[in-house]
Each structure stands twice: as structure tokens, then as C-alpha cells.
Amino acid sequence: MASALAVSHAAVVREYSSYPPTIKDVPRFMEQQFDAIIIDLESDPEYALQLVEAMAGMNTATVMVYSTRIDPNMMVRSMRAGAREFLADPIDAGALSDALSRAGARRRTPRTAKKTGGKLLVFLGGKGGSGVTTVACNFAVALVQECSQTTALIDLDLPLGDAALSLGLTNQFSTADAIQNADRLDANFFTKLLTKHPSGLQVLAAPGRFPQIPASNDAIGKLLAVAQQEFGFVVVDAGSRCDLTDATWLEQVDTFYLVMQAGIPELRNSHRLISEFFKSGGPKLEIVLNRYVKQSMGVDEEHIEKALTRPIQWKIPSDYFTIRRLQNEATSLATDDSSIGRVIQQMAREAAGMPPKPEKRKGFSLFGG
């Protein structure tokens, strides 16, 4: 490990010959504000995992673990404890340098937004046409109308997202204006870019043409951090083309909603997304099975959950006529009593920490005098 660090030209601030005596010593140990901490798993694996969990919980440094052997079970336990990297012999100097670079980038990303700002909820599709925009838009409106929450919807389905179109809005400014001016983006500038929906939802629409400057992860992180400071909830429509590679802003996300349908292409892509970006210890992830028809899915729920290694949290029924009406009239499902509307309302209520909505009683009763 020392040799690999020397090749990577990392500045090793301190090397310890033993673990901190007790977990209570961890805060004092962390006072030096390291970018990364590498913990050897060999001496006492169980205590080492306790240290990983304690240090990762402080949210000040990237915790990595090192072992002389690759043990899949230990890898999983390490990630669940909060380790962001698992290093094993033989250590590749290039891979180590990349891991240290990611640790430095995380330190430069604003970390206060999640503690002092609003919740960040990101909707992502396993494949184009999964219905991400429809679900995200109606979820955001439900947060305002059903839950009385201040909410902003940001369309990051670049370059040509259609959240504004789905909501019947005509926007003057777009996500491109925010990203291209990220260096001077603040709360005042951000709020001027928004378009207000009749429900009270504030929307930052996608550009109507291809932006001249690509959206960097740093610019997106700045945009989301500013939005969180202004709103109780920030809903992001990330579509199915959002590049999450090296996206340090993932750490700001409270919940990802992976929207998919019961088809082989969606299952394959969703599995790849989960394996790459949502390993144990990563952001909270909820699976949303859209256009759900129990009798004719072709792939049953048990096989879907087994393929994704995750349970299905939400099932949005298939209702072609309701969705077609929604699209043609640019209306929302936030107050709609359809089967789709009720599920999306419940999703919003749970995100807002509200109890389930009481179900309406069916039928009628007769009382005699």
C-alpha cells in the first residue's frame, strides 16, 4: 500500500500503526480533515468495519478499505458500512490514483445542502419511454397540492427534456442558462430562471434547443445545491440519458426513484444502473414499476425483484386513457382520483413524511329509524 501511494504521488498526512483504541476516539482522530482514510481490514475485521461505519457517518472524508485478499462477503459488508472503495492485492497504482481523485472531488462538493436545505429527489429511467417525466411531473405537483410543500422541478433530461410541455408551460429560461452561468449562480439568479405552474410548483425547464456548453457534473452539483437552499423539495427529472459517472452530486440525493417497465431491455438497463451506481452504502433507491398490469406483464414481480436485487416499492397501474387525457390537456394527477393519481399522491405523501391517505369507502349503508 505504501508503495502504491508513493507512485500515485498522494500526500500521506499520517500513517497509524494500529487502530484507534475505541470508537469514542474516532472524533479526535478525524480532526485533521483528511480527504481519504484507508483502513486495513486484516488485523481485526469486525472492529475495522465498526471504524468504517463511524468514520463514514461523519461525512468528512472518503473511507476506503484494504485487504490482501478479495472476499465478496467482506466487500459487501464494507460497502454497507460506508466504504466507498475496496482495495486489494495487487494494488493498481492507476486505480488508486483514480480513487484518491474521486475522494478529493467529493471534498470540493458542497456538503451543507443536505443538512440545511431541502430534500433532493431524483427520477431516473432504465430506458427511454419508461414514463419518467410523467411520474416526476405529477409527483412534484402532488408535493405542492397534496402535501403543501415548496417544490422546484428541474428538468435534467438533457438536451431535450419535455417536463414543461407535459405541464403545459411556456418557459423563457432553461436548465442551460443555469449550467452555462454556474460560476455566478446564486439564489437570486436561480429563482429568476423558474417558470411557475398554476399549482404553485416552480419549474426549471430543459432547453428548447441543443445547449452550446455540455452540462458538467460540477455545474449540476452547484445548481442542485442552490435549489436545495431555496425549496423544501427539489425534484429532478433525469430522464434515461443522465450520465452519473463521477457525478459527485449523487451524495446530495436523498432518494432516487428508478422508473421502469416490465420488459427485458428495462430489466437489463436497470440492473446495470443498480450494479454501477447503487451498491450497498450508496444513495437510497426506490423501484417504481410503471404501467403495471399484473395479468399480462410477461415477467412476474418475483423475477423482476430477483433480477434487480431490490424490492419493488411502487406499482403505477397502466391506464392509457387517463394518461392520454393528461397529455392532451396538460393537466396533473395530483388531485385526480384515478388509480394512477392515488399511487403518485401516496409516493409524495411518503416522501414528505405524511401518513397514508385514507381510502374512500365504497358502496353505501342504510340506517333505519
C-alpha positions, 0 to 999 in steps of 0.5 A: 500500500505504501508503495502504491501511494508513493507512485500515485504521488498522494500526500500521506498526512499520517500513517497509524500503526494500529487502530484507534483504541475505541470508537469514542476516539474516532472524533479526535482522530478525524480532526485533521480533515483528511480527504481519504482514510484507508483502513486495513481490514486484516488485523481485526475485521469486525472492529475495522468495519465498526471504524468504517461505519463511524468514520463514514457517518461523519461525512468528512472524508472518503473511507476506503478499505484494504485487504490482501485478499478479495472476499465478496462477503467482506466487500459487501459488508464494507460497502454497507458500512460506508466504504466507498472503495475496496482495495486489494492485492495487487494494488493498481497504482492507476486505480488508486490514483483514480480513487484518491481523485474521486475522494478529493472531488467529493471534498470540493462538493458542497456538503451543507445542502443536505443538512440545511436545505431541502430534500433532493429527489431524483427520477431516473429511467432504465430506458427511454419511454419508461414514463419518467417525466410523467411520474416526476411531473405529477409527483412534484405537483402532488408535493405542492397540492397534496402535501403543501410543500415548496417544490422546484422541478428541474428538468435534467433530461438533457438536451431535450427534456419535455417536463414543461410541455407535459405541464403545459408551460411556456418557459423563457429560461432553461436548465442551460442558462443555469449550467452555462452561468454556474460560476455566478449562480446564486439564489437570486439568479436561480429563482429568476430562471423558474417558470411557475405552474398554476399549482404553485410548483416552480419549474426549471425547464430543459432547453428548447434547443441543443445547449452550446456548453455540455452540462458538467457534473460540477455545474449540476452539483452547484445548481442542485445545491442552490435549489436545495437552499431555496425549496423544501423539495427539489425534484429532478427529472433525469430522464434515461440519458443522465450520465452519473459517472463521477457525478459527485452530486449523487451524495446530495440525493436523498432518494432516487426513484428508478422508473421502469417497465416490465420488459427485458431491455428495462430489466437489463438497463436497470440492473446495470444502473443498480450494479454501477451506481447503487451498491450497498452504502450508496444513495437510497433507491426506490423501484417504481414499476410503471404501467403495471398490469399484473395479468399480462406483464410477461415477467412476474414481480418475483423475477423482476425483484430477483433480477434487480436485487431490490424490492419493488416499492411502487406499482403505477397501474397502466391506464392509457386513457387517463394518461392520454387525457393528461397529455392532451390537456396538460393537466396533473394527477395530483388531485385526480382520483384515478388509480394512477393519481392515488399511487403518485399522491401516496409516493409524495405523501411518503416522501414528505413524511405524511401518513397514508391517505385514507381510502374512500369507502365504497358502496353505501349503508342504510340506517333505519329509524 
